[in-house]
Amino acid sequence: MFDEIMRKFEGSPSQQEVIRLLLERGFSVNDEGRVVSGGIEIPNTGIAREIGVDRRVVDSTTSAILDDEQLRRIFQNISSIPSLMDLAPVLDLSVLTVEVADADAPGIVAEITSRLADRDISIRQTISEDPEFTDDPKLYVVTDEPIPGDLLNELSSLPFVRRISIA
């Protein structure tokens, strides 16, 4: 899906940057062509400044979104969720990051979370990046307590795991 969306803007790398930002942040586009998070409008100048483009690029991108029925359905229904990942150090939580060889394979989240549960490790949040919307999707698992080294080794040895890191 991500590649399909980006192809619609293949003639404009600047518009692709706007699309990438909207998807990464979970920003939507309302009927007036304004970028919003929930009911809060985000000024196009702020978006443009964030990604280093002119404000008019943001305007033309949101207009193109509204003119395309498929894009309109996506960008009028996307939303963001709060993440504990950046708060983890402040709240004394751990963040396990799992990179996999094939993000489309079934059972990845179930296998990782089951092994944590088997060790009585409480999970506060899981965030699984969608392979349709990002080039290198990762699974993030925020836990109440540190993950023991032997469990990290066990998880690392799973056939679908490419790399594991902990923060």
Accessible surface in RSA format (square Angstrom, percent):
REM  Atomic radii and reference values for relative SASA: ProtOr
REM  Chains: A
REM  Algorithm: Lee & Richards
REM  Probe-radius: 1.40
REM  Slices: 20
REM RES _ NUM      All-atoms   Total-Side   Main-Chain    Non-polar    All polar
REM                ABS   REL    ABS   REL    ABS   REL    ABS   REL    ABS   REL
RES MET A   1    77.02  39.9  56.41  37.3  20.61  49.1  58.51  49.7  18.51  24.5
RES PHE A   2    15.54   7.8  15.48   9.6   0.06   0.2  15.48   9.4   0.06   0.2
RES ASP A   3    88.67  62.1  85.61  85.2   3.06   7.2  20.01  47.1  68.66  68.5
RES GLU A   4    68.99  39.6  67.78  51.3   1.20   2.9  19.69  38.1  49.29  40.2
RES ILE A   5     0.60   0.3   0.60   0.4   0.00   0.0   0.60   0.4   0.00   0.0
RES MET A   6    16.15   8.4  16.09  10.6   0.06   0.2  16.15  13.7   0.00   0.0
RES ARG A   7   140.25  58.9 131.75  67.2   8.50  20.2  60.15  82.2  80.10  48.5
RES LYS A   8    85.82  41.9  48.69  29.9  37.13  88.4  40.39  36.4  45.43  48.4
RES PHE A   9     9.92   5.0   6.16   3.8   3.76   9.8   9.92   6.0   0.00   0.0
RES GLU A  10   126.47  72.6 103.72  78.5  22.75  54.2  35.62  68.9  90.85  74.2
RES GLY A  11    77.31  95.3   0.00   N/A  77.31  95.3  42.76 117.3  34.55  77.4
RES SER A  12    30.67  25.9  28.36  37.9   2.30   5.3  20.27  43.2  10.39  14.6
RES PRO A  13    97.40  71.0  96.24  87.7   1.16   4.2  96.68  79.8   0.71   4.4
RES SER A  14    41.61  35.2  39.21  52.3   2.39   5.5   7.30  15.5  34.31  48.1
RES GLN A  15    29.43  16.5  29.43  21.5   0.00   0.0   3.99   8.5  25.44  19.3
RES GLN A  16    38.22  21.4  38.22  27.9   0.00   0.0   1.17   2.5  37.04  28.1
RES GLU A  17    68.86  39.5  68.15  51.6   0.71   1.7  20.17  39.0  48.70  39.8
RES VAL A  18     0.00   0.0   0.00   0.0   0.00   0.0   0.00   0.0   0.00   0.0
RES ILE A  19     0.00   0.0   0.00   0.0   0.00   0.0   0.00   0.0   0.00   0.0
RES ARG A  20    74.57  31.3  74.46  38.0   0.11   0.3  28.93  39.5  45.64  27.7
RES LEU A  21     8.94   5.0   7.39   5.3   1.56   3.9   8.54   6.0   0.41   1.1
RES LEU A  22     0.00   0.0   0.00   0.0   0.00   0.0   0.00   0.0   0.00   0.0
RES LEU A  23    20.97  11.7   4.90   3.5  16.06  40.4   5.10   3.6  15.87  42.7
RES GLU A  24   126.76  72.8  87.72  66.4  39.04  93.0  44.45  86.0  82.32  67.2
RES ARG A  25   103.75  43.6  94.25  48.0   9.51  22.6  32.08  43.8  71.67  43.4
RES GLY A  26     7.06   8.7   0.00   N/A   7.06   8.7   4.79  13.1   2.27   5.1
RES PHE A  27    28.72  14.4  28.72  17.8   0.00   0.0  28.72  17.4   0.00   0.0
RES SER A  28    14.30  12.1  14.30  19.1   0.00   0.0   3.48   7.4  10.83  15.2
RES VAL A  29     0.89   0.6   0.00   0.0   0.89   2.1   0.04   0.0   0.85   2.3
RES ASN A  30    42.36  29.2  35.83  34.6   6.53  15.7  26.01  62.6  16.35  15.8
RES ASP A  31    98.39  68.9  77.19  76.8  21.19  50.1  22.14  52.1  76.25  76.0
RES GLU A  32   132.83  76.3 102.15  77.3  30.68  73.0  61.26 118.5  71.58  58.4
RES GLY A  33     9.12  11.2   0.00   N/A   9.12  11.2   6.14  16.8   2.98   6.7
RES ARG A  34    80.61  33.8  80.56  41.1   0.05   0.1  21.06  28.8  59.55  36.1
RES VAL A  35     0.15   0.1   0.00   0.0   0.15   0.4   0.00   0.0   0.15   0.4
RES VAL A  36    15.60  10.3  15.60  14.1   0.00   0.0  15.60  13.6   0.00   0.0
RES SER A  37    35.35  29.9  30.50  40.7   4.86  11.2  10.39  22.1  24.96  35.0
RES GLY A  38    68.43  84.4   0.00   N/A  68.43  84.4  46.89 128.7  21.54  48.2
RES GLY A  39    83.71 103.2   0.00   N/A  83.71 103.2  39.84 109.3  43.87  98.3
RES ILE A  40   127.65  72.6 124.19  92.5   3.47   8.4 127.65  91.9   0.00   0.0
RES GLU A  41    86.86  49.9  69.39  52.5  17.48  41.6  24.27  46.9  62.59  51.1
RES ILE A  42    34.55  19.7  33.36  24.9   1.19   2.9  34.13  24.6   0.42   1.1
RES PRO A  43    79.88  58.2  78.45  71.5   1.43   5.2  79.88  66.0   0.00   0.0
RES ASN A  44     5.50   3.8   3.53   3.4   1.98   4.8   2.18   5.2   3.33   3.2
RES THR A  45    66.70  47.4  63.50  64.4   3.20   7.6  50.14  67.3  16.56  25.0
RES GLY A  46    23.09  28.5   0.00   N/A  23.09  28.5  16.98  46.6   6.11  13.7
RES ILE A  47     4.26   2.4   2.10   1.6   2.16   5.2   4.04   2.9   0.22   0.6
RES ALA A  48     4.63   4.3   4.58   7.1   0.05   0.1   4.58   6.4   0.05   0.1
RES ARG A  49   180.48  75.8 156.11  79.6  24.37  58.0  79.38 108.5 101.10  61.3
RES GLU A  50   102.07  58.6  69.55  52.6  32.52  77.4  16.95  32.8  85.12  69.5
RES ILE A  51    40.03  22.8  13.47  10.0  26.56  64.0  21.20  15.3  18.82  51.1
RES GLY A  52    68.00  83.9   0.00   N/A  68.00  83.9  36.76 100.9  31.25  70.0
RES VAL A  53    28.26  18.6   8.29   7.5  19.97  48.1  17.66  15.3  10.60  28.7
RES ASP A  54    69.30  48.5  55.26  55.0  14.03  33.2  29.90  70.4  39.39  39.3
RES ARG A  55   107.56  45.2 103.99  53.0   3.57   8.5  27.97  38.2  79.59  48.2
RES ARG A  56   157.33  66.1 153.32  78.2   4.01   9.6  56.81  77.6 100.52  60.9
RES VAL A  57    31.16  20.5  29.84  27.0   1.32   3.2  31.13  27.0   0.03   0.1
RES VAL A  58     0.00   0.0   0.00   0.0   0.00   0.0   0.00   0.0   0.00   0.0
RES ASP A  59    42.29  29.6  40.23  40.0   2.06   4.9  26.92  63.4  15.37  15.3
RES SER A  60    52.26  44.2  43.52  58.1   8.74  20.1  43.54  92.7   8.72  12.2
RES THR A  61     0.00   0.0   0.00   0.0   0.00   0.0   0.00   0.0   0.00   0.0
RES THR A  62     3.69   2.6   3.69   3.7   0.00   0.0   0.00   0.0   3.69   5.6
RES SER A  63    59.53  50.3  55.87  74.6   3.66   8.4  27.43  58.4  32.10  45.0
RES ALA A  64    33.77  31.0  26.09  40.3   7.68  17.5  31.28  44.1   2.49   6.6
RES ILE A  65     0.00   0.0   0.00   0.0   0.00   0.0   0.00   0.0   0.00   0.0
RES LEU A  66    27.02  15.0  19.94  14.3   7.08  17.8  19.94  14.0   7.08  19.0
RES ASP A  67   125.91  88.2  88.87  88.5  37.04  87.6  31.47  74.1  94.44  94.2
RES ASP A  68    38.70  27.1  33.36  33.2   5.34  12.6  14.53  34.2  24.16  24.1
RES GLU A  69   109.13  62.7 100.97  76.4   8.16  19.4  55.07 106.5  54.05  44.1
RES GLN A  70    43.41  24.3  41.14  30.1   2.28   5.4  18.43  39.2  24.98  18.9
RES LEU A  71     2.82   1.6   2.82   2.0   0.00   0.0   2.82   2.0   0.00   0.0
RES ARG A  72    69.42  29.1  69.42  35.4   0.00   0.0  16.32  22.3  53.10  32.2
RES ARG A  73   137.36  57.7 132.39  67.5   4.97  11.8  56.46  77.2  80.90  49.0
RES ILE A  74    33.76  19.2  25.53  19.0   8.23  19.8  31.89  23.0   1.87   5.1
RES PHE A  75     0.00   0.0   0.00   0.0   0.00   0.0   0.00   0.0   0.00   0.0
RES GLN A  76    58.87  32.9  34.30  25.1  24.56  58.5  14.23  30.3  44.64  33.9
RES ASN A  77   117.06  80.7  87.07  84.1  29.99  72.2  32.39  77.9  84.67  81.8
RES ILE A  78    40.12  22.8  28.06  20.9  12.06  29.1  35.32  25.4   4.80  13.0
RES SER A  79    88.50  74.8  65.47  87.4  23.03  53.1  38.09  81.1  50.41  70.6
RES SER A  80    59.57  50.3  34.65  46.2  24.92  57.4  18.60  39.6  40.97  57.4
RES ILE A  81   116.32  66.2  98.41  73.3  17.91  43.2  99.84  71.9  16.48  44.7
RES PRO A  82   117.76  85.8 104.52  95.3  13.24  48.1 116.10  95.9   1.66  10.3
RES SER A  83    45.95  38.8  28.22  37.7  17.72  40.8  27.99  59.6  17.96  25.2
RES LEU A  84    37.94  21.1  37.94  27.1   0.00   0.0  37.94  26.6   0.00   0.0
RES MET A  85    54.68  28.3  46.16  30.6   8.51  20.3  46.19  39.3   8.49  11.2
RES ASP A  86   130.79  91.6 111.02 110.5  19.77  46.8  36.86  86.8  93.93  93.7
RES LEU A  87    86.09  47.9  86.09  61.6   0.00   0.0  86.09  60.5   0.00   0.0
RES ALA A  88     2.39   2.2   2.39   3.7   0.00   0.0   2.39   3.4   0.00   0.0
RES PRO A  89   108.18  78.8  77.66  70.8  30.52 110.9  87.68  72.4  20.50 127.4
RES VAL A  90   120.08  79.0  88.23  79.9  31.85  76.8  95.80  83.2  24.29  65.9
RES LEU A  91    82.52  46.0  62.81  44.9  19.71  49.5  67.29  47.3  15.23  41.0
RES ASP A  92   126.15  88.4 114.03 113.5  12.11  28.6  32.34  76.1  93.81  93.6
RES LEU A  93    17.89  10.0   5.25   3.8  12.64  31.8   6.25   4.4  11.64  31.3
RES SER A  94    12.35  10.4  12.13  16.2   0.22   0.5   0.22   0.5  12.13  17.0
RES VAL A  95    10.89   7.2  10.50   9.5   0.39   0.9  10.50   9.1   0.39   1.0
RES LEU A  96     0.00   0.0   0.00   0.0   0.00   0.0   0.00   0.0   0.00   0.0
RES THR A  97    20.17  14.3  19.66  19.9   0.51   1.2   7.28   9.8  12.89  19.5
RES VAL A  98     0.39   0.3   0.00   0.0   0.39   0.9   0.00   0.0   0.39   1.1
RES GLU A  99    14.28   8.2  14.28  10.8   0.00   0.0   0.53   1.0  13.75  11.2
RES VAL A 100    17.37  11.4   7.86   7.1   9.51  22.9   7.86   6.8   9.51  25.8
RES ALA A 101    80.53  74.0  44.92  69.3  35.61  81.0  48.04  67.6  32.49  86.1
RES ASP A 102    77.68  54.4  73.70  73.4   3.98   9.4  31.30  73.7  46.38  46.3
RES ALA A 103    33.90  31.2  11.46  17.7  22.44  51.0  12.26  17.3  21.64  57.3
RES ASP A 104   106.74  74.8  79.80  79.4  26.93  63.7  31.54  74.2  75.20  75.0
RES ALA A 105    33.27  30.6  22.83  35.2  10.44  23.7  26.26  37.0   7.00  18.5
RES PRO A 106   133.32  97.2 104.69  95.4  28.63 104.1 114.79  94.8  18.53 115.1
RES GLY A 107    44.68  55.1   0.00   N/A  44.68  55.1  29.51  81.0  15.17  34.0
RES ILE A 108    15.28   8.7  13.50  10.1   1.78   4.3  13.57   9.8   1.72   4.7
RES VAL A 109    60.07  39.5  58.57  53.0   1.50   3.6  58.57  50.9   1.50   4.1
RES ALA A 110    60.68  55.8  52.19  80.5   8.49  19.3  58.61  82.5   2.07   5.5
RES GLU A 111    58.35  33.5  55.72  42.2   2.63   6.3  11.18  21.6  47.17  38.5
RES ILE A 112     0.00   0.0   0.00   0.0   0.00   0.0   0.00   0.0   0.00   0.0
RES THR A 113    27.84  19.8  26.79  27.2   1.06   2.5  14.89  20.0  12.95  19.6
RES SER A 114    56.47  47.7  50.91  67.9   5.55  12.8  28.17  60.0  28.30  39.6
RES ARG A 115    63.87  26.8  62.33  31.8   1.54   3.7  11.70  16.0  52.17  31.6
RES LEU A 116     0.00   0.0   0.00   0.0   0.00   0.0   0.00   0.0   0.00   0.0
RES ALA A 117    60.22  55.4  46.82  72.2  13.41  30.5  50.29  70.8   9.94  26.3
RES ASP A 118   117.29  82.2  83.41  83.0  33.88  80.1  30.21  71.1  87.08  86.8
RES ARG A 119    87.36  36.7  66.16  33.7  21.21  50.5  33.95  46.4  53.41  32.4
RES ASP A 120   126.47  88.6 104.50 104.0  21.97  51.9  35.25  83.0  91.22  91.0
RES ILE A 121     8.20   4.7   3.09   2.3   5.11  12.3   3.54   2.6   4.66  12.6
RES SER A 122    56.35  47.6  46.52  62.1   9.83  22.6  34.59  73.7  21.76  30.5
RES ILE A 123    55.94  31.8  27.62  20.6  28.33  68.3  27.62  19.9  28.33  76.9
RES ARG A 124   118.51  49.8  87.46  44.6  31.05  73.9  20.04  27.4  98.47  59.7
RES GLN A 125    35.72  20.0  28.77  21.0   6.95  16.5  17.15  36.5  18.57  14.1
RES THR A 126    56.63  40.3  36.32  36.8  20.30  48.4   8.52  11.5  48.10  72.7
RES ILE A 127    32.75  18.6  29.92  22.3   2.83   6.8  32.73  23.6   0.02   0.1
RES SER A 128    71.38  60.3  44.23  59.0  27.15  62.5  20.88  44.5  50.50  70.8
RES GLU A 129    57.01  32.7  47.45  35.9   9.56  22.8  20.76  40.2  36.25  29.6
RES ASP A 130    65.59  45.9  56.25  56.0   9.34  22.1  23.90  56.2  41.69  41.6
RES PRO A 131    52.38  38.2  32.97  30.1  19.41  70.6  33.14  27.4  19.24 119.6
RES GLU A 132    80.78  46.4  76.33  57.7   4.45  10.6  31.00  60.0  49.78  40.6
RES PHE A 133    66.03  33.0  56.31  34.9   9.72  25.3  56.31  34.1   9.72  27.8
RES THR A 134    43.85  31.2  36.93  37.4   6.92  16.5  17.33  23.3  26.52  40.1
RES ASP A 135   123.36  86.4  88.10  87.7  35.26  83.4  39.73  93.5  83.63  83.4
RES ASP A 136    60.90  42.7  56.96  56.7   3.95   9.3  30.75  72.4  30.15  30.1
RES PRO A 137    17.82  13.0  15.22  13.9   2.61   9.5  15.50  12.8   2.32  14.4
RES LYS A 138    50.52  24.6  45.82  28.1   4.70  11.2  26.76  24.1  23.76  25.3
RES LEU A 139     8.19   4.6   6.62   4.7   1.56   3.9   6.75   4.7   1.44   3.9
RES TYR A 140    32.03  15.0  31.92  18.2   0.11   0.3  13.15   9.9  18.88  23.3
RES VAL A 141     0.00   0.0   0.00   0.0   0.00   0.0   0.00   0.0   0.00   0.0
RES VAL A 142     0.18   0.1   0.18   0.2   0.00   0.0   0.18   0.2   0.00   0.0
RES THR A 143     0.00   0.0   0.00   0.0   0.00   0.0   0.00   0.0   0.00   0.0
RES ASP A 144    56.17  39.3  40.65  40.5  15.52  36.7  17.20  40.5  38.98  38.9
RES GLU A 145    73.86  42.4  72.84  55.1   1.02   2.4  20.42  39.5  53.44  43.6
RES PRO A 146   105.99  77.2  98.45  89.7   7.55  27.4  98.71  81.5   7.29  45.3
RES ILE A 147    11.37   6.5   0.00   0.0  11.37  27.4   0.00   0.0  11.37  30.8
RES PRO A 148    54.85  40.0  42.56  38.8  12.28  44.7  54.79  45.2   0.06   0.4
RES GLY A 149    46.16  56.9   0.00   N/A  46.16  56.9  32.24  88.5  13.93  31.2
RES ASP A 150    87.29  61.1  75.11  74.8  12.18  28.8  43.48 102.3  43.81  43.7
RES LEU A 151     0.25   0.1   0.25   0.2   0.00   0.0   0.25   0.2   0.00   0.0
RES LEU A 152    35.48  19.8  35.37  25.3   0.11   0.3  35.48  24.9   0.00   0.0
RES ASN A 153   106.12  73.2 100.10  96.7   6.02  14.5  25.55  61.5  80.57  77.9
RES GLU A 154    58.61  33.6  51.30  38.8   7.30  17.4  28.56  55.2  30.04  24.5
RES LEU A 155     0.00   0.0   0.00   0.0   0.00   0.0   0.00   0.0   0.00   0.0
RES SER A 156    57.40  48.5  41.52  55.4  15.88  36.6  28.24  60.1  29.16  40.9
RES SER A 157    88.26  74.6  55.75  74.4  32.51  74.9  49.83 106.1  38.43  53.8
RES LEU A 158    16.00   8.9  12.23   8.8   3.77   9.5  12.96   9.1   3.04   8.2
RES PRO A 159   129.07  94.1  93.17  84.9  35.91 130.5 105.01  86.7  24.06 149.6
RES PHE A 160    39.91  20.0  34.62  21.4   5.29  13.8  39.89  24.2   0.02   0.1
RES VAL A 161    18.64  12.3   1.40   1.3  17.24  41.5   1.40   1.2  17.24  46.8
RES ARG A 162   130.53  54.8  97.44  49.7  33.09  78.8  56.71  77.5  73.82  44.7
RES ARG A 163   142.47  59.8 136.29  69.5   6.18  14.7  54.59  74.6  87.88  53.3
RES ILE A 164    30.99  17.6   5.06   3.8  25.93  62.5   5.38   3.9  25.61  69.5
RES SER A 165    57.27  48.4  49.79  66.4   7.48  17.2  41.50  88.4  15.77  22.1
RES ILE A 166    74.68  42.5  49.70  37.0  24.98  60.2  50.48  36.4  24.20  65.7
RES ALA A 167    94.85  87.2  55.57  85.8  39.28  89.3  92.23 129.9   2.61   6.9
END  Absolute sums over single chains surface
CHAIN  1 A     9302.5       7277.5       2025.0       4835.1       4467.4
END  Absolute sums over all chains
TOTAL          9302.5       7277.5       2025.0       4835.1       4467.4
